[in-house]
Amino acid sequence: MPTLMWIQTGACGGDSMSILCADSPSLENLLDSHKVDLLWHPSLSHSSTKKLKNTIQSICDGAIPLDILCVEGSIVTAPNGSGMYDTFAKQPKMQIIEQLAQKAEVVVAMGTCAAFGGIHAAPPNPSECIGLQFDKAEPGGLLSSEWRSSQNLPVINVSGCPAHPNTMTKTLAMLLLGMPLPLDHLNRPQAFFNTLVHQGCTRNEYHEYDIEEHIPGGRGCMFFNLGCRGPVTQAICNTELWNGRSSKTRVGVPCFGCTSPDFPLDHDLFKTEKLGNTPTQLPAGVERAKYMAYKNLARAAAPERVANKKMQP
């Protein structure tokens, strides 16, 4: 029977709440179909924290095998690298995670905080937060960049704030089935981080014709003025909708790029940083000169329906 332990460090609990919404597969179906022994989850387990302490000790002693260790939340290392701002049973959680990682077959960072540091690592970062094996985009967090689990895998980064529910359960299902899980350069599963949020966005036509919004909630594109990072962010938000129904961009809210190591950006989330009249960061794979020439022609060529932001017939 495979074992799974979910430990929460410097976190808001958003990834725990998100995974409860998974439906392909659902968390309960995942655990039941694979006969997973859930050793601990901070929101789902009803055992006492004393039992958790004993379970952690048994894993460290080798008495209980640990197949999958899921970590949710940033690794708090303050003050002065001691980790004493975030403890369990008088021990820094950063030490507990490090000990458990040495015993786990696979370690999974659930969410951007665990993967890269996330919101808690944003400036001025008073809790000195880092990710499990990355510090923002730089390799090496709590664990060195060379660290590997018992299955010779780096920490698998299922990023997002929160992570997409089905991305979490599908990643776990692939691990439990022993399926190959190719990773990208940020150690994210390629199967779920190889498309842009822009792909599948219902505002693509407005983007192509440079019909842009200046305030949230309209029908036009939000990339040029409202800080939408859909064209540069890899995630499945618009190809596998949240709860099978919607996404940020579908309801008029810009993508904040929450799966990226630099999330959150250190500026206004609802404003596009520009160099003159041009966004400083253009859609992935686009050259600046060609982009501006194309944009100048596109607006003039926009069909009346698009220019007036009317529904398709």
N, C-alpha and C positions, 0 to 999 in steps of 0.2 A: 504494500500500500504506500503510494508516494506521500510525502509529507510537505506541507507548505506552512511557512510562518510569515505573517505580515506585521512588520514593526513600523511604528509611526515616530518620527523624530520631530524636527521643527516644521510642523505642518498645520494646515487649517482643516484637514479631513476631507478636502474636496475630492480627492481621488477615490477615497473610500465610498463617498456618496455617489460618485460617478459610476463606479463599477456595479453598484446595485441596479443601475438602469440598463445594464448590458442585456442584449436579447439574442446575440448570435456569436457564441452561445451565452445564455444567462449564467450568472455566477453559480446559482444553485445547480443547474444542469452540468456545468463544468465540474464541480466538486463531486456530484453524484455519479456521473458517467465514468469518471476516471478513479472513483473510489479514493478521493484525496482526503487525507487526515489533516484537517485544518488545525494546526497546533495552537495558533493564536491569531486573532484579528481584533484590533482595539474597539471596533464597533459591533462586532458579531459574537465575540466570545463572551460567555457568561461565567467563566472560571475566575477565581480570585487572582489578584496580582501576585499573591504568594505562590500560586501554582505556576504563573508565568515565570517568576524568578527561578523556580525549581526546574522548569522545562528548559530555560536558557542554560542553566548549569549542566543539565543532562546532555544537551547538545554539545556543549563545549567539552564535556568529559567523554564524548563518543558513545554514550549510552542510548541516545536517540538520534537516528539519522535525519539529516535535513536535506531534502531534495531541492526545494525552491525557497529562497529567501526574498521576499518582497519588501522593499523599503519605500516608505512614503514620507516625504518631507526633506528639507535641507539638513545638512549635517552641521550642527552648531558647535563651533570650536572655541568660542569665547568662554571665559576671559583668558587671554594670553595663551591660547592653544590648549587649555585644560579641558574644555568641553563642559565645565561645571554649571553652565547656564541651562543645560538640558540633561537631566539625570533620571535614572530609574534605580531604585534600591541603593541610593547613595553612590552609584557608579555613573560616570558620563556615558550617555547613550552612544557617543562616537566610539567608545571603547567596546561597548556591547556589540555594535554593528560590525566592527572590525573582527571581533572574535567569532561571531556567527558566520561572517563571510568566509573565514578560513575553513569552515566545516561544510558549507553549502555546496551542492552540486552546481547550482546556478543561482546567480544574484540578479534581481531585476529591480531597476529604479523605476518606481511608479510615479510619473509626473515630472514636470520640469524642475521642481525644487530638488528632488532626489537626484535627478540626472545632472543638472548643471548649477544648482544653487537657487535659481528662480527668484521670486519676489523677495525673499528674506536676504538674498545676497546683493540686492540692489543698493547703490550708494545711499547712505554712508556705511551700511552693513555693520551695525554696532555689535551684532552677535557673531560676526566673523564666520558667516555661513559659506559652505562650499557644497559641491555635489559629491556623489560617491566616487566617481572616477574622472570627473571633469570639474574645473573651476571656470564657470561660464564656458567659453569655447576652448579653453586651454586644457590639454590632457593633464591628468593628475589632480585628484581631489583628496578625499579621505584615503583612498587606495591609489597606489602609484599607477602610472599608465601601463606598466608592464604586468600588473597583477592579473592573474587568471584564476578562475574557479576550478573545482575538481574536474569539471568537464572541459577544462582548457578554454573557457569562454571569458571575455571581459564582462563587466557589468553591462547588462542589456538595458538600454535607455528607452523606456516607453514614455516619451515626453508629452507635455500638454498641461494646461492649467485650467481645469483638470485634464488629465489624459482622456482620450475618447474611450467610452466604456467598452466597445467591441474590440478596439485595439488591444486593450488590456486582456480581455478574456481569450481572444484569439491567439495572442502571443503565448499565454499560459497553456492553451490547448496544444499548440505546436510543440512546446517544450515537453509536455506530458506525453505526447505521441512520439517523441524522438525525431520529429521532422527537422530537416535542415532549416536554419533560420539565418540567412545572410544578413549582415549588418552593413550600414553605411559608414561614412567616415566619422560620424558622431556616435557610433555603436547603437543606432536605432534600427529596428527591424525594417529592412528595405520594403517588405510587402506592404507596409502601412505608411512609409515615409518616402515614397518615390513619385508622388504626384503633388501638384500645387493646389492650395485652397482655391486658387483662381479657376482650376478645372472643375467644371460643374456648377460654377457660380451663375446664378440667374441674371447677373448684371453684366455678363461678358459682352453682350452686344453694345451696351452703353459704353463700356470701356473701349471697344474697338473704334467706335465713332466719336470718342472724346466728349461724351455727354456726361459731365461730372456734377456731383452734388457738393454743396457748401455747408449743409446742415444734415444731421442724421435723420433717417426715416423716409427719405425720398426713394425714387426708383432708379436713379442714375448710379454711375460708378463712384466709389468712394476712395479710389486710389490716389487721385491727383491732389485732393484737398483735405480729406478727412483721415489720413494716416492709415488707410487699409493696407495691410501687408500680405493680402491674399496672393498677389503675383510673385512673391518671393518666399512664401512659407510652405513647407512640405507637411501636409496632413491630409486626412481623408474627410474633412468636415463637410465638403459639398458633394462627395461621391458616395459616402455612407452617412446619411443624415443622422443627427442626434435624435435619439428616441424614434428613429425612422420618420421624422417629420420635418425638421428644420435645421437651420444653422444661423450663426451671427449675421452673415451677409444677407441671408434671405429675409431677415426682418429689419434690415436697414442699419445694422451696427457693423463698423469696420472690423476686419480681422486684426487682432493685436499681435499675431506672430508668436503665440504662446508655446509652440513646440520648439522654438529656436533657442539656442544657448544664450543669446543676448537679451532674452525676455526677462523683465520688462525694460524697454528702452528708457534711457534717462532723459526723456522729454515728453511733451504732451502727446497722449495716445490718440487724440482726435485731431491731430494736425500733421500734415505732410511736410517734412523738412525739405526745403528747396534750395537750389543754387540758381538764383535769378527766378525764372518762372518754371524751372524744371525740377522735378523730384530728384533729390541727391541719390536715391537708390531706385534704379529702374527695374522693370520686370526681369526675371531671370533669363539670361541669354540674349538680352537686347542691347544693341549698341546705341549710345546716346544720340549721335548725329542722325542716324536712320530713324530713331524713335521720334525725334522732334519733327523731322520732315514728314513723316507719316501722319503724326497727330495734326499738323497744320492742314493737311489735305483731308483727313478723315472727317472732321467736323463739318466741313463744307459739303461733303458727300453724304451726310447722314440722311436717311429717309425721313420724311415728315413724321411718321409714327414714332421713330426713335427720338428725333429731336424734341418732340412734344411729350416724350415719356408716356406714350399711350400703350395699353395692353395690346398684344397681338390679337388679330381677329380670330 
